[in-house]
Amino acid sequence: MNRRFVIVGTDTGVGKTIVSAAIVGALNASYWKPVQAGLDGETDSQTVARLSGAPAERILAEAWRLRRPASPHLAARDEGVEIAAAALTPPSCDAPLIIETAGGVMTPLSDRALTIDVLERWRLPVILVARTSLGTINHSLLTLEALRRRAIPIVGIVFSGEADADAQHAIETIGGARILGRLPRLDPLTEKTLRAAFNAAIARDAFGSGA
């Protein structure tokens, strides 16, 4: 079976989509965003396509596309629907698959289901993306604890932002998770600069054979 990884975050806006794009490009993988909340401007799938260089057929259609940029359960409620979390199943494809969640692991998909409920059912290895800004130690440790309580396999952590050796050391030591590396803020952020930063800073062996 092809390699499959789920990209989760400590919060929204922590850099999951950028990390996803980098891994998709590095592995020549397919990408799937099960729930897209917010359709104004560039969607996460479009961002990944632009920054990874993946062909259109490897950017898989979202299961849910919701207009409002909000927690998925609220965005769905606005449209008079409820996300059927139990029906979310990773699609089959002929390449490695990168799945990006919406928000953090405790983000509600409905009034009855959290993102972590789906992750527990899938049992796929996750990569945690965390900021290096103030608050990251608390958010990262809480997320690691929540994942472990559900016995969800954790590959490691990718940090996003400027270097913070103290925070990274605390999370690695206390949280007991492998640090896969850190992607700095890139200006300009392009497929070329992202690929170079990923190759220079991220542990490729974490992604298995051929990474």
N, C-alpha and C positions, 0 to 999 in steps of 0.2 A: 504494500500500500504506500502511496506517495506520502511524503511528510506533510503534516498539517500542524499549524501553530495558531494560537489565539493571542492577539495583541490586546492586552487590557491596560487600564491606566489607574492611577491613584485618584484621578479627578478628570473633569472635562478640560480640554485645551492644554493637555500636558505634552502633546507631541506624538500621540499614537499614530496619526495619519502619516506623519513624516517618517517615523520609524517603520511603519507598514510599507510605505513606498520603497524605502531603502532595502528592506528584506525581499520584497517582491522582485526588485531589480537584481539583487544579488543571487537569488535562487531561480530566476526565470519562472517565478511562481504565478499562480492565479490569485485573485483577490476577491474577497466577499465581505461586504458590510451588511449584515442581516437587517439592521434597522437604521435608516437615515432620517434623522429629525432635523429639518431645516433644508429648504430647497432654493432659497435665494442665493444667488452667486454660485460659486464652484462647490459642488458636493465633494465629499471625501473620496468617492470612487473616481471622480474626475481629477482630483488632485493626485491620487495614486497613479492614474494613467499618465498624467503629465510628467510626474517626477520619477517614475520607474522605467518608462519606456516600454511597458508591457503592451502587447497588441490588444486591440479592442476585445477579442474573444476571450482574453484572460481576465477581463474585468467583469465579474459575474453580476447579474442583476440583483439588486436589493430585494429582500422579501417584503419589506415595508418601506415606503417613501412617504414621509409626513411633512407637511408644509412648515409647521412652526418649529423654530429652533429652541426646543425645550426638552425636559425629561420626556422620554418616549411615551410614558403613560399619559402625560398631559397633552402631548401633541396628538396622540391617537384620540383622546377624549374630544378634542376640538373638532375632529372630523367625524365623530359619532361612531368610532370603531374601537375595538379592543384587540391588542396584539395577542395572537395565539402563541404564547411562548412555548407551549408543549409541542407545537408543530414545527418549530425552527430546527432544521436539520442541515448540517453542512453538506453542500452539493458535492457530487462526485465529479472529478476532473482528472485529466491525464497529466497533471503537473503538481508540484507542491502547492499547497493552499494556505494562504494567509487570511485569517478572519479577524476583522477589527470590530470590537464592541463599541457601543455608544456609552459615553460617560465612564463612571467608575463601576466596580464590580457589584456594588449594592444599588445601582441605578434601577428604579422600577420600570419594568416593561408593561405592567398592568397593575391594578390594585391587588392582584393575587400572585404575581411572579416578579422576581428580581433577576437581573442579569446573572448573578451567581448561581441561581437555580438551573439555568440553561448550561452554564459551564460545568456544573456538577454532573448533569446528565451526559454531556458530551465526553467528559474525561480526557479532553485533549490537552497537551502541554501548553502552558501559557507563558508569555513573556510580558513582564510588567514594565511599563514606561512610567517614569517618575521625573518630576521637575527637580532641579537643584536649588530651588528658591526656599525661602523660609517656610517651615511647615512640612517639608518633604519627609522628615524623619517620622513624624507622627502618622502621616497619611500612608507612607510606604509600609510601616510596621503593621498598621491596622489592616491594610490590604493583604499582606502576606499571611497574617493570622487568620483572616476570613477564608482565604483560599485553602489553607492547611486544615482548617476545621472541616472542610468539605472533601478533603483528600484529593484536591485538584493538583495535578503535577505542575511544578514551577521550574521552568528552564533557567530563569535568571532575570536580572533587572537591566534595562537600558535607561540611562539618565539622559535628560534633554535640557540643554542650557549651559550656562557657564560653570566652570569647575568649582566644586565645593568638596574638597578632600575630607573635611571633618564629617559632613553629612553622609557622604558616600561610605566612609569607614564605619560610621555608627550603624547604618542600615545593613551593611554586610556583616558586621560583627554580631549585632543584636538580632537581626532578622535571619541570619544564617542562610542568606540567599547569595548565589553567585552574581557578581557584577560583570555584565557582558561588555560594558564600555559606556561611553558617553558621546552623544552627538551634539556638537556645539551649535549655536545659532549661526546660520549661514547667510551671508549677504554677498552676492546674490544666491538665492536658493534655486538651483536648477538640477536637472537630472545628473549633469556632470559633476557639480560640486557635492551633491548628496552622495553619489557613488564613491567619490574620492574620500569623503569623510567617513563613510561606513567602512570602506576597505582599510582605512588607517587606524580606526579606533575601536571596532567591534570584533569580538571573538567569533570568528567564523565557524570554529569547530562545534559551537553550541547547536548549530543547525543541521548537523549530521553529515552523512557522506555526500561529497560533491559540492559542499557549500564554499 
